[in-house]
Amino acid sequence: MGDKAKRLVLVVSGKGGVGKTTFSRLMTDIYRERNAKAAIFDADGQIGGLVRVYHDAGVNFYDLRQDAERVTLLNSIASDADVILHDLPGGSRFEISKIVDNGDGEQVEGFLAALAENGVRLTLVHVIDNEIESAQSVGQYMSAFGTDSVDHVAVLNMRESRDLKADFPYWFGFDGLCCTIQSIGVTKPL
């Protein structure tokens, strides 16, 4: 049986305020409770919500938006941890594409190749609220990163929700007066 691959977990969304840090806190607590060999990073140097909660617990802090610090994301795979979690700021797809690739938010082949060369499996955790931007960002990340060598996990933030399907029309689809949402951000006239 082969060695278990190291896992890089990036908590992402195309927008801020969807609950990425809350989800990252939950995962940090689970890793600690289970004594998992995990390295935790807060990449939102402007807010730092995760590092503020775990200020004395070894959470690494950097700003993905800063040219000099951005490479921290890729360098983190050198950690001896089995899982490396990064709580990323909203709209980080473009910042990730600047690490090795051309920075257009669509080209991440160099980044993915570096992970593969180092035996690291990427998981993108998409935190989604009930607004269209967070649902659309899942499709944007899937288009840029693909699905062959990347795992995608959708987490629906029920913070302001009472009815799963009714409160997440952009995720599940809805029938409106002018159009039907068939897929993430794709409209079809009636």
Secondary structure, DSSP 4 states (H G I P E B T S, - for coil): -PPPPEEEEEEE-SSSSSSHHHHHHHHHHHHHHTT--EEEEE--TTT-HHHHHTTTTT-EE--TTSHHHHTHHHHGGGSS-SEEEEEPPTTTHHHHHHHSS-SSSS--HHHHHHHHHTTEEEEEEEEE-SSHHHHHHHHHHHHHH-SSSEEEEEEE--TT-SSHHHH-HHHH--B-SSEEEEETTEEEE-
